[in-house]
Amino acid sequence: MHRSRPVGKIKKRLQEVKNQWSRLPKVDFSHNESARLALDALLDGGPESYQNALSKEGEVDFLSSVETQYIQENAKQPYYAKEQPVEGEVGLKVNDSGSLQSGTYFPMLSEGSEPALLQSWGEAEKPYLKEKSSATVYFQTDKHNNIRDLIRRCISKTSQVLVILMDVFTDAEIFCDVLEAANKRGVFVCVLLDQCGINLFQEMCDKAEILDSHLKNISVRSVEGETYCAKSGKKFSGQIQEKFIISDWRYVLTGSYSDSGRDRETDLASLKSS
């Protein structure tokens, strides 16, 4: 007697939704074990093992080519598989979250504590909590409100605290605005960059000959998305693609714009206190 071939969860649902005569099934939010096995196979054995696992589990190829490439390029060996450092060898120290640490946090690494101003944010008075908020949406078609100029005006008006979360930050002119805010006006700046974009930020700093002394009042950290860990211990982390700028805890710019040369024309939503 022949056993029926297994059908993966995604493939089974595709078959159901394609068949106009089948009964409407209840949406299933449970764990997809076939997908997990295939993803583990990709991490441990590469694309060929991934395809073999899909075939064995009867599942469809649920990853795009970009996602497959990203997972392979960012896969990390389990901690116990890493070679122990040679005695006397000096290397960069990075904490578990992948954050760069230094006195001003960047570009030199150290085990220094966070600046006192960063620790005092929670104790600051919060007048914005007493105010009503409003939202304004800007589109690139509005030539009187160029997106890049909106960002630069926002930074220039900041007087106390500036928080920037970006996937990529390579715009030297906007970076000059940030440096001016920190060095000339005493604004404390916190920049959070996706782990994949930190090297491009470092490249921009190197080209501009930025020294540690130029980054007083500036904290630059790399952050990453959720981490997937296979049973073998191999793992990879997702990307941070959210983008926002917070000015003085009262104004927020958020949208699809990145502080990079490639993103000069895009839409941006501006949320601000009324």
Secondary structure, DSSP 8 states (H G I E B T S, - for coil): --------HHHHHHHHHH-TTS-------S--HHHHHHHHHHHHH-HHHHHHHHHHHT----S-HHHHHHHHHH-B--GGGS----TT-------TT-----SS-SSS-------HHHHTGGGS--GGGGS-EEEEEE-TT-TTS-HHHHHHHHHHH--SEEEEEES-B--HHHHHHHHHHHHHS--EEEEEEETTTHHHHHHHHHHTT--GGGGTTEEEEEE---EEE-TTS-EEE------EEEETTTEEEEES--BSTT-SS--EEEEEE-
